[in-house]
């Protein structure tokens, strides 16, 4: 990574802006921990979509959450800017978009943020931000992208993700040992095939594991899970848990398996052994971050499957050399199938699991 001229600042109030998806909210927690570690007396607030607040529940590095609607109207956005005007010593935009940049510029006496690699669009941000970083996938994983701000501030990076924690724990947990499966991603192009899930569940049940399903609870997702016609002893908790409760559930599971989704990132952050099924998405940029991994290099390469600490990345199969294509499926839209995931067999996934899990734990037959 290139060297940057650091900002000499000792902020008492810091605002971090993250306005994207649920998984992105979790991936910004190493930056929050870095800031808290460097400025232990500072008040750290986070501005984010109201739908993402559950991902930061119980986070010890945060003082306040400032929420905005996912689609905020122009007049409401102007009111937000007015209410935040120079309230913070430092404001950080973790996205290169116009709105997060404007919030950082307005809210912070000093402001830093990403700018797009396009001078025609970035000139005013470079002019108004105190310091800016060109957003580029060349820097590798999204966690490392966010931690580039540590160089600007001349502070030590913290590579640990912080999963949400519940003030009220789960009333009861499934009888152990159990496995948590998150079957349905938000978008079809990240989805593994139904037959694979059925074969995998049959294998795990034969090994003595209880099966627990998680999900968003949306009507279409609940119907899709019902259409799988799974055994009656499978516990379906889709839509019934908060993210903090889900974190507790996964944290006490034998292991977790899911597709490229925010919940799989959450699973990895709990420290539980996590099997992540990846198709078109580039693992070097978006693979779940393993607990205990501390490096300025991505934990996984763009191609290939393998285990790093508690995360086993299982990449899809295809006869073509197209992985990772970084496209929205073979038909280039979110409801498309992805041939690399369609071709990933249950036998291959089961082989990875069998070669990795501890056969000495109860419920496992050799």
KEMI-128690 format. One record per residue (C-alpha): x, y, z. Coordinates in steps of 0.2 Angstrom, whole numbers, padded with zeros to 4 digits, always signed. Each point is the difference from the previous one (the first is absolute). Example, Ala and Ser with C-alpha at 12.3 -4.5 7.8 and 13.67 -1.06 7.14 Angstrom:
% residues 2
+0062-0022+0039;+0006+0017-0003;
% end
This chain:
% residues 366
+0000+0000+0000;+0006+0018-0003;+0006+0011+0014;-0011+0015+0005;+0003+0016+0008;-0009-0003+0017;-0012+0012+0008;+0006+0007+0017;-0016-0001+0010;-0006-0005+0017;-0019-0001-0002;-0012+0000+0014;-0015-0003-0011;+0000-0012-0015;-0013-0004-0013;+0001-0015-0011;-0012-0001-0015;-0005-0017-0008;-0015+0000-0011;+0001-0016-0009;-0006-0018+0003;-0001-0010+0017;+0016-0009-0004;+0009+0016-0003;-0005+0006+0017;+0008-0014+0008;+0016+0002-0010;+0002+0018+0006;+0002-0006+0018;+0019-0003-0001;+0002+0018-0004;-0012+0005+0015;+0011-0011+0011;+0016+0008-0007;-0007+0018+0004;-0005-0005+0018;+0017-0008+0003;+0009+0016-0006;-0012+0013+0008;-0007-0009+0016;-0007+0016+0006;-0009+0005-0016;-0019-0002-0003;-0003-0010-0015;-0016+0001-0009;-0006-0010-0016;-0012+0006-0013;-0008-0014-0009;-0017-0006-0008;-0013-0004+0013;-0002-0017-0007;+0019-0004+0005;+0000+0005+0018;-0002-0018+0006;+0017-0004-0006;+0008+0012+0012;-0010-0005+0015;+0010-0001+0016;+0016+0006-0009;+0011+0007+0014;+0010+0012-0012;-0016+0011-0004;-0008+0013+0010;-0015+0005-0011;-0008-0006-0016;-0008+0013-0011;-0012-0008-0012;-0007+0005-0017;-0013-0008-0012;+0007-0011-0014;-0007+0012-0012;+0000+0018+0008;-0009+0014-0009;+0010+0016-0005;-0008+0011+0013;+0003-0012+0014;+0018-0002-0006;+0002+0019+0001;-0007+0000+0018;+0012-0014+0005;+0015+0010-0007;-0006+0015+0010;-0001-0010+0016;+0017-0007-0002;+0009+0016-0005;+0018+0000+0008;-0006-0011+0015;+0015-0011-0002;+0019+0002+0001;+0002-0014-0013;-0012-0007-0013;+0004-0015-0010;-0010-0006-0016;+0003-0018-0003;-0008+0001-0018;+0004+0010-0015;-0018+0006-0003;-0006+0018-0001;-0011-0001+0016;+0012-0008+0012;+0014+0012-0006;-0012+0015+0003;-0004-0006+0017;+0018-0002+0005;+0005+0017-0008;-0015+0009+0010;+0002-0010+0016;+0018+0001+0003;+0012+0014+0004;+0012-0013-0008;-0006-0012-0013;+0007-0015-0009;-0008-0011-0012;+0001-0011-0016;-0002+0008-0017;-0003-0009-0017;+0014-0003-0012;-0008+0013-0012;+0007+0018+0001;-0015+0006-0009;-0011-0006+0015;+0012+0002+0014;+0007+0017-0002;-0012+0009+0013;+0003-0014+0013;+0019+0001-0002;-0002+0019+0003;-0012+0000+0015;+0006-0016+0009;+0015+0003+0012;+0008-0016-0007;-0007-0012-0013;+0004-0018-0006;-0003-0006-0017;-0012-0015+0002;+0007-0015-0010;-0002-0019+0001;+0018-0001-0003;+0003+0002+0019;-0009-0017+0003;-0012-0004+0013;-0014+0012+0006;+0007-0001+0018;+0017+0005-0006;-0008+0014-0011;-0008+0008+0015;+0016-0002+0011;+0010+0011-0013;-0008+0014+0010;+0012-0005+0015;+0015+0005-0011;-0008+0017-0003;-0002+0002+0019;+0017-0008+0004;-0008-0013+0012;+0001-0018+0002;-0012-0011-0009;-0011-0013+0009;-0005-0015-0011;-0014-0006+0011;-0018+0000-0005;-0013+0002+0014;-0015-0010-0001;-0016+0007+0008;-0004-0006+0018;-0017-0001+0008;-0004+0008+0017;-0013-0014+0001;+0007-0017-0004;-0010-0014-0009;-0012-0008+0012;+0005-0017-0006;+0012-0008-0013;-0002-0015-0011;+0006-0016+0008;+0019-0002-0005;+0008-0004-0011;-0008+0010-0013;+0004+0009-0017;-0007+0016-0006;-0004+0002-0018;-0005+0016-0009;-0007-0006-0016;-0007+0016-0009;+0011+0015-0005;-0009+0016-0004;+0003-0002-0018;-0002-0016-0011;+0017+0001-0009;+0008-0004+0017;-0011-0015+0003;+0005-0018+0001;-0012-0013-0007;-0013-0008+0010;+0005-0018-0004;+0017+0004+0008;-0007+0006+0016;-0011-0015+0001;+0014-0012-0002;+0011+0010+0012;-0014+0000+0013;-0002-0019-0002;+0019-0003+0003;+0001+0011+0015;-0016-0008+0008;+0008-0017-0003;+0016+0006+0010;-0011+0005+0015;-0001+0018-0002;-0016+0010+0003;-0004+0012-0014;-0005+0018+0003;-0005+0012-0014;+0001+0019+0000;-0007+0013-0012;-0007+0017-0001;-0018-0005+0002;-0006+0008-0016;-0016-0008-0007;+0009-0006-0016;+0015-0007+0010;-0011-0009+0012;-0010-0008-0015;+0017-0005-0008;+0005-0009+0016;-0017-0009+0001;+0002-0005-0018;+0016-0009+0004;-0011-0014+0009;+0013-0002+0013;-0001-0013+0014;-0012+0004+0014;+0014+0000+0013;+0009+0015-0008;-0003+0015+0011;-0004+0016-0011;+0003+0016+0009;-0001+0011-0015;-0006+0017+0005;-0001-0004+0018;+0016+0007+0007;+0009+0016+0001;+0017+0001-0007;+0007+0000+0018;-0009-0015+0004;+0005-0008-0017;+0018+0004+0005;-0002-0010+0016;-0008-0014-0008;+0014-0002-0013;+0013+0003+0013;-0005-0016+0009;-0003-0010-0016;+0012-0014-0005;+0002+0010-0017;-0009+0011-0012;-0003-0002-0019;-0007+0014-0011;+0002+0009-0016;+0008+0017-0004;-0011+0010+0012;+0001+0012+0015;-0005-0014+0011;+0015-0010-0005;+0011+0014+0004;-0008+0001+0017;+0003-0019+0003;+0018+0002-0004;+0001+0015+0013;-0007-0011+0014;+0016-0012-0002;-0011-0015-0004;+0007-0011-0014;-0008+0008-0016;-0002-0008-0017;-0004+0013-0013;-0007-0004-0017;+0007+0013-0013;-0005+0001-0018;+0002+0016-0011;+0007+0011+0014;+0018+0002+0002;+0006-0008+0017;+0016+0012+0000;-0012+0014+0002;-0015-0007+0009;+0004-0016+0009;-0005-0001+0018;+0014+0006+0011;+0008-0014+0011;+0001+0003+0019;+0018+0003+0005;+0006+0004-0018;+0011+0016+0001;+0008+0005-0016;+0000+0014-0014;-0003-0014-0013;-0017-0008-0003;-0003-0017+0009;-0005-0008-0016;+0005+0000-0019;-0012+0004-0014;+0000-0018-0005;-0001-0016+0010;-0007-0008+0015;+0009-0002+0017;+0000+0003+0019;+0007+0015+0009;-0002+0000+0019;-0019-0003+0003;-0006+0004-0018;-0001-0013-0014;-0003+0008-0017;-0008-0012-0012;+0000+0007-0018;-0012-0005-0013;+0004-0012-0014;+0000+0004-0019;+0007-0007-0016;+0004+0018-0004;+0014+0010+0007;-0012+0014+0005;+0002+0000+0019;-0002+0012+0007;-0010+0010-0013;-0006+0013+0012;-0016+0001-0010;-0018-0003+0006;-0001-0018-0006;+0000-0007-0018;-0014+0011-0006;+0007+0016+0008;-0014+0004+0012;-0004-0004+0018;-0013-0013-0003;+0012-0010-0012;+0007-0017+0003;+0019-0002+0002;+0007-0015-0009;+0015-0002+0011;-0012-0002+0015;-0012-0012-0010;+0015-0011-0004;+0006-0001+0018;-0005-0017+0006;-0005-0005+0017;+0013-0014+0000;+0013+0014-0002;-0006+0010+0014;-0002-0015+0012;+0018-0005-0004;+0006+0017+0005;-0010-0001+0016;+0005-0018+0004;+0019+0005-0002;-0002+0014+0011;-0011-0003+0015;+0007-0008+0016;-0006-0018+0000;+0003-0002+0018;-0015+0011+0005;-0016-0008+0005;-0012-0005-0014;+0013-0003-0013;+0003-0017-0007;+0016-0004-0009;
% end
